[in-house]
Amino acid sequence: MFYLDTDEKASPFDICIAYDTGYDAVIPYENVKPGDAKRIAQDALFSRGPKAVKHTCFFVGGKDAEKAEEVFKAVKGTMFQPFKSSIIVDPGGAYTTAAAVVAKMEKALESNKLGQLKDKTCAVFGTGSVGQIASILLAKLGSDVIIASINPERKDGQEHIENVARLLAKEHGAKVKGVFAPTRADKLDLIQKADVILCAGTRGIRIIDKELFNELKLMKVIVDINAVPPLGVEGLELKDDMKEIAHGIFGIGALAVGDVKYRLEREILREARLEKDEIYNYNSALLLARKILQKEISLSKLALTLSYKPSKRD
């Protein structure tokens, strides 16, 4: 596997998982730009030949999703039959994390007979890569999506979030509403409107405090992906999985999401080793995340409770 990272230093996270998944060699490249990616891909593909190329895979990473997409397009553009291989694009783990979040939301609603995401209003706090990709996936599923910028120090907050919403519509066909919500009152207004809430802000930043729950009347499902204290939602623990953290407020913690994200990335890497020329992005990641969680449901249905008749001696 050729690991193309747009950051100055390649992340060991994806490299370690790739080795653990069974790759014989993972070759990292750092600070990769589209021109570099094209050259690397061509040299790698042509050196292996039509028969061996199926044993080659490219993984595009880096924290900047826009840069990663440009590198992904450059790699994809170099390929033609028979020189085609699988490509994974997952900038900073955002695509697999967002897919895991949305799949967990779906399962939570389904398992608790709370309806479907297409009938829900979803609020996303945070405009980073995970927040944006989760908003795209939710919008494509039919949810009414509101994405919020929450940084109180941002001078151009409303302009920024409107630009984000326009970009998601233009580049991904996702219809979302952008709002600037830097104050407690702004957050409360947004939470009151939403059925499902995702906290995808900066690590170590508290977004929702317990006192806000006292002002909510309708049931809510809240997901937090922040695993660094203080957590994004007060009262929500890392391993909570649809735990009622306040009356009518059910929470999913960062490690409950992270477990799915980890298994999802391993499954993507495993499939990429077996497939010849598949593309793995946030769309395919959601499909695989659903399969992973569906297996959990199927296994739970197979669980048997055995009872034994007491013997006469008992």
VOKOL-273863 format. One record per residue (C-alpha): residue number from 1; residue in three letters; x, y, z. Coordinates in pm, 1 decimal. Layout:
<r torvo="NUM" finu="ALA" x="X" y="Y" z="Z"/>
...
# end
This chain:
<r torvo="1" finu="MET" x="0.0" y="0.0" z="0.0"/>
<r torvo="2" finu="PHE" x="118.9" y="347.9" z="-89.1"/>
<r torvo="3" finu="TYR" x="14.0" y="592.7" z="182.7"/>
<r torvo="4" finu="LEU" x="-12.3" y="949.3" z="49.2"/>
<r torvo="5" finu="ASP" x="-43.9" y="1204.0" z="330.8"/>
<r torvo="6" finu="THR" x="-101.2" y="1572.4" z="255.0"/>
<r torvo="7" finu="ASP" x="36.9" y="1671.0" z="598.4"/>
<r torvo="8" finu="GLU" x="403.2" y="1739.3" z="670.6"/>
<r torvo="9" finu="LYS" x="429.9" y="1420.7" z="877.3"/>
<r torvo="10" finu="ALA" x="247.0" y="1102.4" z="783.1"/>
<r torvo="11" finu="SER" x="6.4" y="975.2" z="1048.6"/>
<r torvo="12" finu="PRO" x="110.2" y="643.7" z="1208.1"/>
<r torvo="13" finu="PHE" x="-255.6" y="562.3" z="1286.0"/>
<r torvo="14" finu="ASP" x="-356.5" y="445.3" z="940.0"/>
<r torvo="15" finu="ILE" x="-16.2" y="289.5" z="875.0"/>
<r torvo="16" finu="CYS" x="-35.1" y="74.5" z="1189.1"/>
<r torvo="17" finu="ILE" x="-390.2" y="-40.7" z="1111.9"/>
<r torvo="18" finu="ALA" x="-285.2" y="-130.1" z="757.3"/>
<r torvo="19" finu="TYR" x="-4.0" y="-352.4" z="884.7"/>
<r torvo="20" finu="ASP" x="-236.4" y="-507.4" z="1144.1"/>
<r torvo="21" finu="THR" x="-487.4" y="-579.2" z="867.4"/>
<r torvo="22" finu="GLY" x="-231.6" y="-783.9" z="674.9"/>
<r torvo="23" finu="TYR" x="-50.5" y="-554.5" z="431.7"/>
<r torvo="24" finu="ASP" x="302.3" y="-672.5" z="355.5"/>
<r torvo="25" finu="ALA" x="438.1" y="-322.2" z="308.2"/>
<r torvo="26" finu="VAL" x="306.5" y="29.8" z="363.9"/>
<r torvo="27" finu="ILE" x="509.5" y="300.6" z="189.2"/>
<r torvo="28" finu="PRO" x="441.5" y="649.7" z="332.2"/>
<r torvo="29" finu="TYR" x="482.0" y="975.7" z="141.4"/>
<r torvo="30" finu="GLU" x="446.8" y="1311.0" z="317.0"/>
<r torvo="31" finu="ASN" x="335.4" y="1660.2" z="214.4"/>
<r torvo="32" finu="VAL" x="191.5" y="1511.2" z="-104.8"/>
<r torvo="33" finu="LYS" x="42.3" y="1742.5" z="-366.3"/>
<r torvo="34" finu="PRO" x="-160.4" y="1642.4" z="-676.3"/>
<r torvo="35" finu="GLY" x="145.5" y="1659.1" z="-903.2"/>
<r torvo="36" finu="ASP" x="341.7" y="1436.3" z="-665.4"/>
<r torvo="37" finu="ALA" x="51.0" y="1193.1" z="-640.2"/>
<r torvo="38" finu="LYS" x="28.4" y="1155.3" z="-1016.6"/>
<r torvo="39" finu="ARG" x="398.7" y="1074.1" z="-1046.3"/>
<r torvo="40" finu="ILE" x="396.2" y="832.0" z="-752.0"/>
<r torvo="41" finu="ALA" x="87.8" y="650.9" z="-880.2"/>
<r torvo="42" finu="GLN" x="220.7" y="615.5" z="-1233.5"/>
<r torvo="43" finu="ASP" x="559.4" y="483.0" z="-1119.5"/>
<r torvo="44" finu="ALA" x="398.3" y="240.5" z="-875.5"/>
<r torvo="45" finu="LEU" x="141.0" y="104.7" z="-1120.3"/>
<r torvo="46" finu="PHE" x="369.3" y="71.7" z="-1422.3"/>
<r torvo="47" finu="SER" x="648.0" y="-91.5" z="-1222.9"/>
<r torvo="48" finu="ARG" x="419.8" y="-374.0" z="-1108.6"/>
<r torvo="49" finu="GLY" x="267.2" y="-462.5" z="-1442.6"/>
<r torvo="50" finu="PRO" x="-92.3" y="-564.8" z="-1528.1"/>
<r torvo="51" finu="LYS" x="-83.0" y="-886.1" z="-1322.5"/>
<r torvo="52" finu="ALA" x="74.5" y="-753.0" z="-1002.2"/>
<r torvo="53" finu="VAL" x="-112.5" y="-421.2" z="-1002.7"/>
<r torvo="54" finu="LYS" x="-412.0" y="-587.0" z="-838.6"/>
<r torvo="55" finu="HIS" x="-193.0" y="-633.9" z="-530.8"/>
<r torvo="56" finu="THR" x="-135.7" y="-257.9" z="-506.1"/>
<r torvo="57" finu="CYS" x="-347.7" y="-10.4" z="-309.9"/>
<r torvo="58" finu="PHE" x="-337.3" y="366.8" z="-251.4"/>
<r torvo="59" finu="PHE" x="-449.5" y="535.5" z="70.8"/>
<r torvo="60" finu="VAL" x="-495.1" y="914.9" z="70.4"/>
<r torvo="61" finu="GLY" x="-480.5" y="1081.2" z="412.9"/>
<r torvo="62" finu="GLY" x="-406.4" y="1414.2" z="579.0"/>
<r torvo="63" finu="LYS" x="-617.2" y="1644.5" z="795.6"/>
<r torvo="64" finu="ASP" x="-727.2" y="1877.3" z="513.0"/>
<r torvo="65" finu="ALA" x="-1018.5" y="1708.8" z="332.3"/>
<r torvo="66" finu="GLU" x="-1002.8" y="1946.1" z="35.0"/>
<r torvo="67" finu="LYS" x="-634.0" y="1872.5" z="-25.0"/>
<r torvo="68" finu="ALA" x="-693.5" y="1499.6" z="17.4"/>
<r torvo="69" finu="GLU" x="-972.3" y="1505.9" z="-241.9"/>
<r torvo="70" finu="GLU" x="-740.2" y="1681.1" z="-489.0"/>
<r torvo="71" finu="VAL" x="-473.6" y="1414.1" z="-436.3"/>
<r torvo="72" finu="PHE" x="-737.2" y="1140.0" z="-467.3"/>
<r torvo="73" finu="LYS" x="-852.9" y="1282.6" z="-801.7"/>
<r torvo="74" finu="ALA" x="-493.3" y="1295.4" z="-923.4"/>
<r torvo="75" finu="VAL" x="-435.0" y="929.3" z="-834.0"/>
<r torvo="76" finu="LYS" x="-763.9" y="820.5" z="-987.8"/>
<r torvo="77" finu="GLY" x="-688.2" y="1019.4" z="-1303.7"/>
<r torvo="78" finu="THR" x="-368.4" y="824.4" z="-1367.9"/>
<r torvo="79" finu="MET" x="-547.1" y="490.7" z="-1384.0"/>
<r torvo="80" finu="PHE" x="-672.5" y="307.5" z="-1689.5"/>
<r torvo="81" finu="GLN" x="-725.1" y="-58.1" z="-1775.6"/>
<r torvo="82" finu="PRO" x="-540.2" y="-276.7" z="-1702.1"/>
<r torvo="83" finu="PHE" x="-349.7" y="-41.7" z="-1469.0"/>
<r torvo="84" finu="LYS" x="-619.0" y="12.0" z="-1206.2"/>
<r torvo="85" finu="SER" x="-611.6" y="-56.7" z="-833.4"/>
<r torvo="86" finu="SER" x="-812.4" y="23.3" z="-522.0"/>
<r torvo="87" finu="ILE" x="-799.9" y="373.8" z="-372.4"/>
<r torvo="88" finu="ILE" x="-897.8" y="469.3" z="-17.3"/>
<r torvo="89" finu="VAL" x="-954.7" y="833.9" z="75.4"/>
<r torvo="90" finu="ASP" x="-1004.6" y="909.5" z="444.2"/>
<r torvo="91" finu="PRO" x="-857.4" y="1250.1" z="540.8"/>
<r torvo="92" finu="GLY" x="-770.1" y="1249.6" z="908.6"/>
<r torvo="93" finu="GLY" x="-1010.2" y="958.9" z="959.8"/>
<r torvo="94" finu="ALA" x="-1299.1" y="1198.4" z="896.8"/>
<r torvo="95" finu="TYR" x="-1479.9" y="984.6" z="640.0"/>
<r torvo="96" finu="THR" x="-1477.9" y="666.7" z="847.6"/>
<r torvo="97" finu="THR" x="-1565.6" y="860.3" z="1164.9"/>
<r torvo="98" finu="ALA" x="-1857.1" y="1041.4" z="998.2"/>
<r torvo="99" finu="ALA" x="-1983.3" y="716.4" z="846.6"/>
<r torvo="100" finu="ALA" x="-1961.4" y="544.6" z="1186.5"/>
<r torvo="101" finu="VAL" x="-2153.7" y="832.6" z="1348.2"/>
<r torvo="102" finu="VAL" x="-2438.1" y="823.3" z="1095.9"/>
<r torvo="103" finu="ALA" x="-2460.0" y="442.6" z="1105.7"/>
<r torvo="104" finu="LYS" x="-2477.4" y="454.0" z="1487.4"/>
<r torvo="105" finu="MET" x="-2754.1" y="714.9" z="1466.1"/>
<r torvo="106" finu="GLU" x="-2951.2" y="493.8" z="1227.5"/>
<r torvo="107" finu="LYS" x="-2910.9" y="188.7" z="1448.1"/>
<r torvo="108" finu="ALA" x="-3003.2" y="380.9" z="1764.5"/>
<r torvo="109" finu="LEU" x="-3328.1" y="505.6" z="1611.6"/>
<r torvo="110" finu="GLU" x="-3413.3" y="167.0" z="1460.6"/>
<r torvo="111" finu="SER" x="-3332.4" y="-39.0" z="1771.4"/>
<r torvo="112" finu="ASN" x="-3537.9" y="188.9" z="1995.5"/>
<r torvo="113" finu="LYS" x="-3829.1" y="224.8" z="1750.6"/>
<r torvo="114" finu="LEU" x="-3773.5" y="598.8" z="1717.4"/>
<r torvo="115" finu="GLY" x="-3824.0" y="627.1" z="1342.4"/>
<r torvo="116" finu="GLN" x="-3575.4" y="701.5" z="1065.2"/>
<r torvo="117" finu="LEU" x="-3318.3" y="971.4" z="1001.6"/>
<r torvo="118" finu="LYS" x="-3502.4" y="1086.8" z="689.0"/>
<r torvo="119" finu="ASP" x="-3782.8" y="1211.7" z="913.0"/>
<r torvo="120" finu="LYS" x="-3555.6" y="1388.2" z="1162.1"/>
<r torvo="121" finu="THR" x="-3403.2" y="1731.1" z="1205.3"/>
<r torvo="122" finu="CYS" x="-3032.1" y="1687.1" z="1273.4"/>
<r torvo="123" finu="ALA" x="-2807.6" y="1952.9" z="1426.7"/>
<r torvo="124" finu="VAL" x="-2431.4" y="1926.9" z="1375.3"/>
<r torvo="125" finu="PHE" x="-2207.8" y="2136.5" z="1600.4"/>
<r torvo="126" finu="GLY" x="-1869.2" y="2185.3" z="1434.5"/>
<r torvo="127" finu="THR" x="-1756.4" y="2268.2" z="1080.4"/>
<r torvo="128" finu="GLY" x="-1447.1" y="2048.9" z="1066.2"/>
<r torvo="129" finu="SER" x="-1414.0" y="1756.0" z="828.7"/>
<r torvo="130" finu="VAL" x="-1620.2" y="1515.7" z="1042.3"/>
<r torvo="131" finu="GLY" x="-1899.0" y="1769.7" z="1091.1"/>
<r torvo="132" finu="GLN" x="-1912.4" y="1850.7" z="720.9"/>
<r torvo="133" finu="ILE" x="-1906.4" y="1488.6" z="600.5"/>
<r torvo="134" finu="ALA" x="-2165.9" y="1382.3" z="857.9"/>
<r torvo="135" finu="SER" x="-2385.6" y="1670.1" z="737.9"/>
<r torvo="136" finu="ILE" x="-2347.9" y="1553.6" z="377.3"/>
<r torvo="137" finu="LEU" x="-2441.4" y="1194.1" z="461.4"/>
<r torvo="138" finu="LEU" x="-2739.0" y="1301.7" z="673.8"/>
<r torvo="139" finu="ALA" x="-2865.2" y="1535.0" z="401.1"/>
<r torvo="140" finu="LYS" x="-2835.9" y="1260.3" z="139.9"/>
<r torvo="141" finu="LEU" x="-3041.7" y="1034.5" z="365.4"/>
<r torvo="142" finu="GLY" x="-3319.7" y="1294.3" z="365.9"/>
<r torvo="143" finu="SER" x="-3265.9" y="1459.2" z="705.5"/>
<r torvo="144" finu="ASP" x="-3319.5" y="1829.7" z="761.2"/>
<r torvo="145" finu="VAL" x="-2963.3" y="1927.2" z="851.3"/>
<r torvo="146" finu="ILE" x="-2839.8" y="2233.9" z="1034.7"/>
<r torvo="147" finu="ILE" x="-2463.4" y="2273.1" z="1065.9"/>
<r torvo="148" finu="ALA" x="-2338.3" y="2522.4" z="1323.2"/>
<r torvo="149" finu="SER" x="-2016.0" y="2716.5" z="1367.4"/>
<r torvo="150" finu="ILE" x="-1966.7" y="2761.5" z="1742.4"/>
<r torvo="151" finu="ASN" x="-1634.3" y="2947.0" z="1778.7"/>
<r torvo="152" finu="PRO" x="-1713.5" y="3272.4" z="1966.9"/>
<r torvo="153" finu="GLU" x="-1383.0" y="3424.5" z="1858.1"/>
<r torvo="154" finu="ARG" x="-1467.1" y="3400.8" z="1490.5"/>
<r torvo="155" finu="LYS" x="-1534.4" y="3752.2" z="1363.5"/>
<r torvo="156" finu="ASP" x="-1696.5" y="3639.1" z="1039.0"/>
<r torvo="157" finu="GLY" x="-1898.9" y="3356.3" z="1195.5"/>
<r torvo="158" finu="GLN" x="-2218.3" y="3391.4" z="994.2"/>
<r torvo="159" finu="GLU" x="-2033.8" y="3451.1" z="668.6"/>
<r torvo="160" finu="HIS" x="-1810.6" y="3150.5" z="736.2"/>
<r torvo="161" finu="ILE" x="-2094.7" y="2908.9" z="801.1"/>
<r torvo="162" finu="GLU" x="-2291.8" y="3030.3" z="500.9"/>
<r torvo="163" finu="ASN" x="-1985.0" y="2965.6" z="284.3"/>
<r torvo="164" finu="VAL" x="-1958.2" y="2614.6" z="431.0"/>
<r torvo="165" finu="ALA" x="-2323.7" y="2544.5" z="348.7"/>
<r torvo="166" finu="ARG" x="-2278.3" y="2672.1" z="-7.4"/>
<r torvo="167" finu="LEU" x="-1967.6" y="2456.6" z="-54.0"/>
<r torvo="168" finu="LEU" x="-2146.9" y="2142.6" z="63.1"/>
<r torvo="169" finu="ALA" x="-2428.2" y="2212.7" z="-180.5"/>
<r torvo="170" finu="LYS" x="-2197.1" y="2288.4" z="-473.1"/>
<r torvo="171" finu="GLU" x="-1938.0" y="2012.2" z="-426.3"/>
<r torvo="172" finu="HIS" x="-2154.4" y="1736.4" z="-278.6"/>
<r torvo="173" finu="GLY" x="-2514.5" y="1819.0" z="-364.7"/>
<r torvo="174" finu="ALA" x="-2600.9" y="1835.0" z="6.5"/>
<r torvo="175" finu="LYS" x="-2871.4" y="2079.4" z="111.1"/>
<r torvo="176" finu="VAL" x="-2790.7" y="2200.0" z="461.8"/>
<r torvo="177" finu="LYS" x="-2861.6" y="2516.0" z="658.6"/>
<r torvo="178" finu="GLY" x="-2569.7" y="2696.4" z="820.0"/>
<r torvo="179" finu="VAL" x="-2603.8" y="2892.4" z="1144.1"/>
<r torvo="180" finu="PHE" x="-2360.4" y="3074.9" z="1371.0"/>
<r torvo="181" finu="ALA" x="-2419.3" y="2956.9" z="1728.7"/>
<r torvo="182" finu="PRO" x="-2143.5" y="3089.4" z="1957.7"/>
<r torvo="183" finu="THR" x="-2359.3" y="3156.5" z="2265.8"/>
<r torvo="184" finu="ARG" x="-2546.5" y="2933.3" z="2507.4"/>
<r torvo="185" finu="ALA" x="-2876.3" y="3081.9" z="2390.1"/>
<r torvo="186" finu="ASP" x="-2787.6" y="3007.0" z="2026.3"/>
<r torvo="187" finu="LYS" x="-2703.9" y="2646.0" z="2112.3"/>
<r torvo="188" finu="LEU" x="-3025.3" y="2601.2" z="2310.1"/>
<r torvo="189" finu="ASP" x="-3233.7" y="2733.5" z="2022.6"/>
<r torvo="190" finu="LEU" x="-3069.7" y="2486.9" z="1785.5"/>
<r torvo="191" finu="ILE" x="-3098.0" y="2189.7" z="2022.5"/>
<r torvo="192" finu="GLN" x="-3466.2" y="2259.8" z="2077.2"/>
<r torvo="193" finu="LYS" x="-3527.5" y="2240.0" z="1702.8"/>
<r torvo="194" finu="ALA" x="-3334.2" y="1917.0" z="1652.0"/>
<r torvo="195" finu="ASP" x="-3426.1" y="1553.2" z="1710.7"/>
<r torvo="196" finu="VAL" x="-3070.6" y="1423.2" z="1670.3"/>
<r torvo="197" finu="ILE" x="-2758.9" y="1619.5" z="1768.5"/>
<r torvo="198" finu="LEU" x="-2393.8" y="1559.6" z="1679.7"/>
<r torvo="199" finu="CYS" x="-2117.0" y="1733.1" z="1872.5"/>
<r torvo="200" finu="ALA" x="-1816.2" y="1737.0" z="1640.4"/>
<r torvo="201" finu="GLY" x="-1630.1" y="2040.1" z="1769.8"/>
<r torvo="202" finu="THR" x="-1266.4" y="2087.2" z="1863.3"/>
<r torvo="203" finu="ARG" x="-1119.8" y="1832.5" z="2102.8"/>
<r torvo="204" finu="GLY" x="-1145.8" y="1925.2" z="2468.8"/>
<r torvo="205" finu="ILE" x="-1423.3" y="2181.8" z="2419.4"/>
<r torvo="206" finu="ARG" x="-1752.6" y="2150.2" z="2611.3"/>
<r torvo="207" finu="ILE" x="-2044.7" y="2222.8" z="2376.3"/>
<r torvo="208" finu="ILE" x="-2349.4" y="2117.4" z="2577.8"/>
<r torvo="209" finu="ASP" x="-2379.8" y="2143.0" z="2958.1"/>
<r torvo="210" finu="LYS" x="-2627.3" y="1963.5" z="3182.9"/>
<r torvo="211" finu="GLU" x="-2829.3" y="2276.2" z="3254.3"/>
<r torvo="212" finu="LEU" x="-2939.3" y="2291.6" z="2891.3"/>
<r torvo="213" finu="PHE" x="-3116.0" y="1956.9" z="2936.3"/>
<r torvo="214" finu="ASN" x="-3350.0" y="2110.6" z="3191.8"/>
<r torvo="215" finu="GLU" x="-3491.8" y="2335.7" z="2922.0"/>
<r torvo="216" finu="LEU" x="-3569.5" y="2057.4" z="2675.1"/>
<r torvo="217" finu="LYS" x="-3915.7" y="1905.0" z="2658.0"/>
<r torvo="218" finu="LEU" x="-3892.4" y="1661.0" z="2367.1"/>
<r torvo="219" finu="MET" x="-3679.2" y="1348.0" z="2341.1"/>
<r torvo="220" finu="LYS" x="-3333.1" y="1384.9" z="2186.6"/>
<r torvo="221" finu="VAL" x="-3049.0" y="1159.4" z="2073.0"/>
<r torvo="222" finu="ILE" x="-2706.4" y="1317.6" z="2123.7"/>
<r torvo="223" finu="VAL" x="-2375.8" y="1187.3" z="1985.4"/>
<r torvo="224" finu="ASP" x="-2034.7" y="1316.9" z="2095.3"/>
<r torvo="225" finu="ILE" x="-1709.4" y="1229.0" z="1915.5"/>
<r torvo="226" finu="ASN" x="-1478.6" y="1416.6" z="2153.4"/>
<r torvo="227" finu="ALA" x="-1269.9" y="1174.9" z="2362.9"/>
<r torvo="228" finu="VAL" x="-1050.1" y="1445.1" z="2520.7"/>
<r torvo="229" finu="PRO" x="-1167.3" y="1596.9" z="2854.4"/>
<r torvo="230" finu="PRO" x="-1370.8" y="1801.4" z="2899.8"/>
<r torvo="231" finu="LEU" x="-1600.3" y="1599.8" z="2676.8"/>
<r torvo="232" finu="GLY" x="-1835.7" y="1772.2" z="2433.6"/>
<r torvo="233" finu="VAL" x="-2150.0" y="1680.8" z="2630.1"/>
<r torvo="234" finu="GLU" x="-2156.1" y="1706.0" z="3007.6"/>
<r torvo="235" finu="GLY" x="-2279.1" y="1384.6" z="3170.0"/>
<r torvo="236" finu="LEU" x="-2213.4" y="1169.1" z="2863.1"/>
<r torvo="237" finu="GLU" x="-1940.6" y="910.1" z="2920.3"/>
<r torvo="238" finu="LEU" x="-1708.9" y="772.6" z="2652.8"/>
<r torvo="239" finu="LYS" x="-1862.4" y="422.6" z="2640.5"/>
<r torvo="240" finu="ASP" x="-2227.8" y="526.0" z="2674.1"/>
<r torvo="241" finu="ASP" x="-2444.3" y="377.2" z="2400.9"/>
<r torvo="242" finu="MET" x="-2799.3" y="517.2" z="2403.6"/>
<r torvo="243" finu="LYS" x="-2779.1" y="578.8" z="2776.4"/>
<r torvo="244" finu="GLU" x="-3044.6" y="811.1" z="2919.3"/>
<r torvo="245" finu="ILE" x="-2823.1" y="1089.0" z="3057.4"/>
<r torvo="246" finu="ALA" x="-3121.3" y="1311.0" z="3142.7"/>
<r torvo="247" finu="HIS" x="-3496.4" y="1267.0" z="3119.3"/>
<r torvo="248" finu="GLY" x="-3567.1" y="1184.2" z="2753.3"/>
<r torvo="249" finu="ILE" x="-3207.5" y="1257.6" z="2649.8"/>
<r torvo="250" finu="PHE" x="-3019.1" y="955.4" z="2514.6"/>
<r torvo="251" finu="GLY" x="-2646.6" y="976.0" z="2450.5"/>
<r torvo="252" finu="ILE" x="-2383.3" y="793.8" z="2245.7"/>
<r torvo="253" finu="GLY" x="-2024.0" y="851.1" z="2356.6"/>
<r torvo="254" finu="ALA" x="-1700.8" y="887.5" z="2162.2"/>
<r torvo="255" finu="LEU" x="-1571.7" y="534.8" z="2226.1"/>
<r torvo="256" finu="ALA" x="-1904.2" y="379.3" z="2121.3"/>
<r torvo="257" finu="VAL" x="-1855.8" y="557.8" z="1788.1"/>
<r torvo="258" finu="GLY" x="-1480.5" y="495.5" z="1784.9"/>
<r torvo="259" finu="ASP" x="-1526.0" y="118.7" z="1812.1"/>
<r torvo="260" finu="VAL" x="-1732.2" y="119.9" z="1491.5"/>
<r torvo="261" finu="LYS" x="-1485.8" y="356.4" z="1320.1"/>
<r torvo="262" finu="TYR" x="-1192.9" y="126.1" z="1403.9"/>
<r torvo="263" finu="ARG" x="-1370.2" y="-186.2" z="1276.5"/>
<r torvo="264" finu="LEU" x="-1485.4" y="5.5" z="969.1"/>
<r torvo="265" finu="GLU" x="-1134.4" y="112.5" z="870.9"/>
<r torvo="266" finu="ARG" x="-1006.5" y="-241.2" z="914.2"/>
<r torvo="267" finu="GLU" x="-1287.7" y="-371.8" z="692.5"/>
<r torvo="268" finu="ILE" x="-1213.5" y="-111.0" z="424.5"/>
<r torvo="269" finu="LEU" x="-844.7" y="-198.5" z="428.8"/>
<r torvo="270" finu="ARG" x="-927.1" y="-570.0" z="415.0"/>
<r torvo="271" finu="GLU" x="-1160.1" y="-525.6" z="117.6"/>
<r torvo="272" finu="ALA" x="-912.1" y="-301.1" z="-63.5"/>
<r torvo="273" finu="ARG" x="-658.0" y="-584.8" z="-49.2"/>
<r torvo="274" finu="LEU" x="-904.4" y="-820.7" z="-216.3"/>
<r torvo="275" finu="GLU" x="-1066.3" y="-592.3" z="-474.6"/>
<r torvo="276" finu="LYS" x="-886.7" y="-482.6" z="-788.2"/>
<r torvo="277" finu="ASP" x="-1007.5" y="-131.2" z="-857.8"/>
<r torvo="278" finu="GLU" x="-1263.6" y="-16.8" z="-600.5"/>
<r torvo="279" finu="ILE" x="-1299.2" y="338.2" z="-465.8"/>
<r torvo="280" finu="TYR" x="-1348.9" y="373.7" z="-89.3"/>
<r torvo="281" finu="ASN" x="-1482.1" y="713.7" z="18.9"/>
<r torvo="282" finu="TYR" x="-1745.5" y="834.8" z="266.5"/>
<r torvo="283" finu="ASN" x="-2030.1" y="682.5" z="63.8"/>
<r torvo="284" finu="SER" x="-1883.0" y="333.5" z="58.4"/>
<r torvo="285" finu="ALA" x="-1775.0" y="378.6" z="422.3"/>
<r torvo="286" finu="LEU" x="-2138.2" y="430.8" z="528.2"/>
<r torvo="287" finu="LEU" x="-2249.2" y="115.7" z="345.0"/>
<r torvo="288" finu="LEU" x="-1981.7" y="-90.0" z="519.4"/>
<r torvo="289" finu="ALA" x="-2056.0" y="67.3" z="859.6"/>
<r torvo="290" finu="ARG" x="-2420.1" y="-33.5" z="818.4"/>
<r torvo="291" finu="LYS" x="-2314.9" y="-391.5" z="741.8"/>
<r torvo="292" finu="ILE" x="-2096.0" y="-402.7" z="1051.2"/>
<r torvo="293" finu="LEU" x="-2379.9" y="-286.0" z="1276.3"/>
<r torvo="294" finu="GLN" x="-2632.4" y="-509.7" z="1101.9"/>
<r torvo="295" finu="LYS" x="-2412.2" y="-807.7" z="1187.2"/>
<r torvo="296" finu="GLU" x="-2433.1" y="-701.9" z="1551.8"/>
<r torvo="297" finu="ILE" x="-2812.7" y="-699.4" z="1534.1"/>
<r torvo="298" finu="SER" x="-2819.0" y="-1038.9" z="1359.2"/>
<r torvo="299" finu="LEU" x="-2588.9" y="-1193.7" z="1617.7"/>
<r torvo="300" finu="SER" x="-2797.8" y="-1055.7" z="1903.3"/>
<r torvo="301" finu="LYS" x="-3105.9" y="-1221.8" z="1753.7"/>
<r torvo="302" finu="LEU" x="-2922.1" y="-1553.8" z="1750.5"/>
<r torvo="303" finu="ALA" x="-2854.4" y="-1538.0" z="2123.5"/>
<r torvo="304" finu="LEU" x="-3044.3" y="-1812.9" z="2303.8"/>
<r torvo="305" finu="THR" x="-3158.8" y="-1829.9" z="2660.6"/>
<r torvo="306" finu="LEU" x="-3153.1" y="-2189.4" z="2780.5"/>
<r torvo="307" finu="SER" x="-3359.9" y="-2312.8" z="3071.4"/>
<r torvo="308" finu="TYR" x="-3334.4" y="-2644.1" z="3247.5"/>
<r torvo="309" finu="LYS" x="-3602.1" y="-2834.0" z="3433.9"/>
<r torvo="310" finu="PRO" x="-3496.7" y="-2885.3" z="3792.2"/>
<r torvo="311" finu="SER" x="-3423.3" y="-3246.2" z="3881.8"/>
<r torvo="312" finu="LYS" x="-3630.0" y="-3425.2" z="4142.4"/>
<r torvo="313" finu="ARG" x="-3337.1" y="-3405.2" z="4381.6"/>
<r torvo="314" finu="ASP" x="-3355.9" y="-3022.6" z="4358.2"/>
# end
